[in-house]
Structures are given as C-alpha cells and as structure tokens.
Amino acid sequence: MLYMVIEKFKPGRKTEVYNRYTEKGRMLPAGLRYVSSWVEVDGNRCFQVMTTMDDTLLEVWMRQWDDLVDFEVVAIQTSPVAD
C-alpha cells in the first residue's frame, strides 16, 4: 500500500528536524520503505511517499518524530490503478 505522508514542521523546529535527519536518517522500521519526497518552497512542509504492507509501521515511525512534526497520512494509489 502507498501512503502520502504530509509532515508539517512545528513552529521554530525546522532546524531540529533537519539536524535529527542528518544525525539519524529517516529512522524507518523494517517493513516501511521510503519512495520519494518533496519539500515545500519555504521548507516548512515535506511530502513523502512511503510504502508498507503493515500500516502500523507508520505509527512506529511517526512516534520518533512527533515532538518536531505534525503528520497527515493519506492512503494513495497510482493513477493507472485508479483508471
């Protein structure tokens, strides 16, 4: 299953987000795979596509970041699948 994860960095915490990422990487649990990402021009939001067969792994991953980031998760599918 594919998921669009919208990360909104908490006010004043953007530098901490990037520092943690530099130090520890994405910190993905086994079974959750990063596909691609985009960052809003002002750098305050990140849009990531993730894939997993176990959506509880998203919760495990988000708990490692929820002190710095608010999340919205949307289950998605590719356009050819939707047609």
C-alpha positions in Angstrom: 0.0 0.0 0.0 1.2 3.5 -0.8 0.9 6.4 1.6 1.4 10.2 1.2 2.8 11.5 4.4 2.5 15.2 4.9 4.8 16.5 7.5 4.2 20.0 8.9 7.2 21.1 11.0 6.2 22.5 14.3 6.8 26.3 14.6 10.5 27.1 15.2 11.5 23.4 14.9 12.6 23.1 11.2 16.3 23.3 12.1 15.9 20.5 14.7 14.1 18.3 12.1 17.0 18.7 9.6 19.6 18.2 12.4 17.9 14.9 13.5 17.7 13.7 9.9 21.4 14.4 9.4 22.3 12.6 12.6 20.0 9.6 12.4 18.5 9.4 9.0 14.8 8.6 8.5 14.7 6.0 11.2 12.3 3.8 9.3 11.4 0.5 10.9 11.9 -2.7 8.9 9.0 -3.1 6.5 8.4 0.6 5.9 10.0 1.9 2.7 10.6 5.4 1.6 9.8 6.0 -2.1 10.3 9.7 -2.7 9.8 13.2 -1.2 9.3 16.8 -2.0 9.7 19.9 0.3 7.5 23.0 0.1 9.5 26.0 -1.1 9.5 27.7 2.3 10.8 24.4 3.8 8.0 24.1 6.4 6.3 21.0 5.0 7.6 17.8 3.5 5.5 15.4 1.3 6.8 11.8 1.4 5.5 8.7 -0.3 6.0 5.6 1.7 5.0 2.0 1.1 4.3 -0.8 3.5 2.0 -3.8 3.9 1.7 -3.0 7.6 0.3 0.5 8.3 1.1 0.2 12.0 4.7 0.7 11.0 3.8 4.3 10.0 2.8 4.9 13.6 6.0 3.4 14.9 8.0 5.7 12.6 5.9 8.9 13.3 6.4 8.5 17.1 10.1 9.1 16.5 9.4 12.5 15.0 6.1 13.7 16.6 7.9 16.0 19.0 9.0 18.1 16.0 6.4 17.3 13.3 2.7 17.1 12.9 1.6 14.4 10.4 -1.2 13.8 8.0 -1.3 10.4 6.3 -3.3 9.6 3.2 -3.6 6.2 1.6 -3.0 6.7 -2.1 -2.8 4.7 -5.4 -1.1 5.4 -8.7 -3.2 6.9 -11.5 -3.1 3.8 -13.7 -4.6 1.8 -10.8 -7.4 4.4 -10.3 -8.4 4.4 -14.0 
